[in-house]
Amino acid sequence: MEGRWIEVGDGVLARRHAELDLTVGLVLGEERALVVDTRGDARQGAEWAAVVRGVTALPLVVAITHAHFDHCFGTGAFLPCPVYALPACAAAVTATAQAQRAEWAAHYRSEDDPDTADALAATDPPPPDHVAPVTLDLGGRRADLLHLGRGHTDHDLVVHVDDVVFAGDLVEQGAPPSVGADSVLSEWPDTLDELLAREPRVVVPGHGDPVDAAFVARQRDHLAELRGSTRRGRQSERHSHPTRLGESAARST
C-alpha cells in the first residue's frame, strides 16, 4: 500500500503519504494503540486501518488533531473505538463536512483524479465522540492529548508521547505553514512556544517529515514575522483613510 513508516521512537511511528504530503501516526502501548489522524476519505481511512492492523492487533484509540478533511474524514474505518478531539473540532467536523467535500471533490476532479473525488464525495465522516484534553493510559505508556493554544485552527490538538510530539498542522515540513481562513495567526507563534516548552526530541508535523525543535523554532519565527507584517499592514490601512474614518464618525453622531 502507498505510504512509508518512519520510526520516531520506541513503538512510536509516523506514516508518510504522497497524497498532500500527509503524515499520520501510530503509538503502541502494552494494552492499546493510539492512531493519530485518519486520512482524507473512507477509502484512504480503510487503507490506513489495514496498515495499522498489519502492525498491531491491540484495541485502538483515535486522536484527531483538527477538523480538516485530510486528517479526519477516514475515521469511520476505525470504528468502533473511542475517537478523541477538542469539542470545537467535533463541532467543526459536523458544521463543515459538506463544504469540505464539495470544495475538495471539485479540486480532485480538476486534477483529473476522479477516484479520489468520488471517494471523498461519498464520505460522511463521523465526528469525534470523546473529549480532549486528556491523558490516555495505553498500558505501560502515557499519551497526553493537549490543547496548547490556537494557531492553524482554533481547535488544534497535539499528542505528546515520551519525547515525541505529533503537532498536526501547527507544524509543516516541506512547505510553509498553511494560514487559512480559520487560522488564528495572532496566537500561533505563542502556541509553538508552548509546544517547544515540552522539550520534544522529535516533532511530527501534519505534512512532511519529522523535524527537531530547532526547525519548529524557525517556523515560529517565520509566523511571528508574518503576524507582525499583517498587523503593520492593518495599521497602515487604517492610517491611510483618516478622512473616511472621520466622515464615518460624523455620520454616527
C-alpha positions in Angstrom: 0.0 0.0 0.0 1.0 3.6 -0.6 3.0 5.1 2.3 6.1 4.5 4.3 6.8 4.1 8.0 9.3 6.3 10.0 10.1 5.1 13.5 10.5 8.2 15.6 10.7 6.4 19.0 10.4 3.0 20.5 6.9 2.0 19.4 6.2 5.5 18.1 5.7 5.5 14.3 4.9 8.1 11.7 3.3 7.1 8.4 4.1 9.3 5.4 1.8 9.6 2.3 2.5 11.2 -1.0 -1.2 12.4 -1.1 -1.0 16.0 0.2 2.4 15.1 1.8 0.3 13.9 4.8 1.8 12.4 7.9 -0.2 10.4 10.4 0.9 8.4 13.5 0.7 5.2 15.5 1.7 4.8 19.1 1.9 1.3 20.6 1.3 0.6 24.2 1.1 -2.8 26.0 -2.7 -2.8 26.1 -3.9 -0.3 23.5 -2.6 1.5 20.4 -3.2 5.2 19.5 -3.9 6.3 16.0 -3.1 10.0 15.3 -5.4 11.2 12.4 -7.3 9.0 9.9 -6.6 10.4 6.4 -8.9 12.1 3.9 -11.8 9.8 2.9 -13.4 6.4 3.6 -11.1 4.7 1.1 -7.9 6.2 2.5 -9.1 5.5 6.0 -9.6 1.8 5.2 -6.1 1.6 3.7 -4.7 3.3 6.8 -6.6 1.0 9.1 -5.4 -2.1 7.2 -1.8 -0.9 7.6 -2.3 -0.4 11.3 -3.7 -3.9 11.6 -0.7 -5.2 9.9 1.4 -3.8 12.8 -0.8 -4.5 15.8 -4.0 -6.3 16.9 -4.3 -4.2 20.0 -7.6 -2.3 20.7 -7.4 1.1 19.1 -7.9 4.6 20.2 -8.0 7.5 17.8 -6.9 11.2 18.2 -7.9 13.8 15.7 -5.6 16.9 15.5 -8.1 19.1 13.7 -11.2 19.1 11.5 -9.7 19.5 8.1 -10.8 16.7 5.8 -7.3 15.2 5.1 -6.9 14.5 8.8 -10.3 13.1 9.8 -12.5 12.0 7.0 -11.2 8.4 7.2 -12.3 7.9 10.8 -15.2 5.6 10.0 -12.8 2.8 9.0 -11.5 2.6 12.6 -14.9 2.3 14.4 -16.0 1.1 16.8 -13.4 2.8 19.0 -13.0 5.9 21.1 -12.2 9.0 19.0 -10.8 11.9 20.9 -10.6 15.6 19.9 -11.3 19.0 21.3 -15.1 19.8 21.4 -14.6 22.6 18.8 -13.1 20.0 16.5 -16.2 17.8 16.7 -18.4 20.8 16.1 -16.3 21.8 13.1 -16.4 18.3 11.5 -20.2 18.4 11.7 -20.5 22.0 10.5 -18.0 22.0 7.7 -18.1 18.4 6.3 -20.4 19.2 3.4 -18.5 22.3 2.3 -15.2 20.5 2.6 -16.5 17.6 0.5 -17.7 19.9 -2.2 -14.6 22.0 -2.4 -12.1 19.2 -2.4 -14.1 16.8 -4.6 -14.1 19.6 -7.2 -10.4 20.1 -6.7 -9.6 16.4 -7.3 -11.8 16.4 -10.4 -9.9 19.4 -11.7 -6.7 17.5 -11.1 -8.1 14.6 -13.1 -8.4 12.3 -10.1 -12.0 11.1 -10.3 -11.4 8.1 -8.0 -10.3 10.3 -5.1 -13.1 12.8 -5.9 -15.7 10.1 -5.9 -14.4 8.6 -2.6 -14.4 11.9 -0.9 -17.9 12.9 -2.2 -19.2 9.6 -0.8 -17.6 10.0 2.7 -19.7 11.1 5.6 -17.2 11.5 8.4 -18.3 10.6 12.0 -17.4 13.4 14.4 -15.1 12.6 17.4 -17.1 11.3 20.4 -14.6 11.6 23.2 -13.4 14.9 24.7 -9.8 16.1 24.9 -7.6 17.4 26.6 -7.0 14.1 28.3 -4.2 11.7 29.3 -4.6 8.2 27.9 -3.1 5.1 29.5 -2.1 2.8 26.7 -0.6 0.3 29.1 2.9 1.0 30.2 2.9 4.2 28.2 1.1 7.6 28.7 -0.1 9.7 25.8 -1.0 13.3 26.6 -3.7 14.8 24.2 -3.2 18.5 24.7 -4.5 21.9 23.5 -1.5 24.2 23.7 -3.3 27.1 22.1 -4.8 28.2 18.8 -2.9 28.5 15.5 -3.7 26.5 12.4 -7.3 26.4 13.7 -9.0 27.3 16.9 -9.0 23.6 18.0 -5.5 22.3 17.4 -4.7 19.1 19.3 -1.2 17.8 19.9 -0.2 14.3 21.1 2.8 14.1 23.4 4.3 10.7 24.0 7.7 10.3 25.7 9.9 12.9 23.8 7.8 12.9 20.6 5.1 15.4 19.8 2.6 14.9 17.0 1.8 18.5 16.1 -0.9 18.3 13.4 -0.7 21.3 11.1 0.7 23.6 13.7 3.9 22.5 12.1 4.6 21.6 8.4 7.8 20.5 6.8 8.4 20.9 3.1 6.1 23.9 2.7 5.3 27.0 4.7 2.6 26.6 7.4 -0.9 26.9 5.9 -2.6 30.0 7.2 -6.3 29.7 6.2 -9.5 31.5 6.9 -9.9 29.5 10.1 -6.4 30.1 11.4 -5.5 32.2 14.4 -2.2 33.8 13.3 -2.2 36.2 16.2 -1.7 33.3 18.6 0.1 30.7 16.5 3.7 31.7 17.5 2.8 31.6 21.2 1.2 28.1 20.7 4.5 26.9 19.2 6.3 28.4 22.2 4.1 26.2 24.4 5.0 23.2 22.2 8.7 23.9 22.5 8.4 24.2 26.3 7.6 20.5 26.3 11.2 19.9 25.0 10.5 17.4 22.3 13.3 15.5 20.7 11.1 14.9 17.6 8.1 16.8 16.3 5.9 15.0 13.8 4.2 17.6 11.5 0.8 17.1 9.9 2.6 17.3 6.5 6.2 16.4 5.8 9.0 14.5 7.5 9.6 14.6 11.3 11.7 17.6 12.5 13.5 18.7 15.5 12.9 21.6 18.0 15.2 23.9 16.1 13.0 23.5 12.9 9.9 24.4 15.0 11.6 27.5 16.4 12.4 28.7 12.9 8.8 28.1 11.8 7.6 30.0 14.9 9.9 32.9 14.0 8.5 32.9 10.4 4.9 33.0 11.7 5.8 35.8 14.2 7.2 37.8 11.3 4.1 37.2 9.3 2.0 38.2 12.2 3.9 41.4 12.6 3.7 42.3 8.9 0.0 41.6 8.9 -0.5 43.9 11.9 1.6 46.6 10.3 -0.4 46.3 7.1 -3.7 46.8 9.0 -2.3 49.8 10.9 -1.1 51.3 7.6 -4.5 50.8 6.0 -6.3 52.5 9.0 -3.9 55.5 8.9 -4.3 55.8 5.1 -8.0 56.7 5.4 -8.3 59.4 8.1 -10.9 61.4 6.2 -13.1 58.3 5.6 -12.9 57.4 9.3 -13.8 61.0 10.3 -16.7 61.0 7.9 -17.9 57.7 9.4 -17.7 59.2 12.9 -19.5 62.3 11.9 -22.4 60.3 10.4 -22.7 58.2 13.6 -23.3 61.3 15.8 
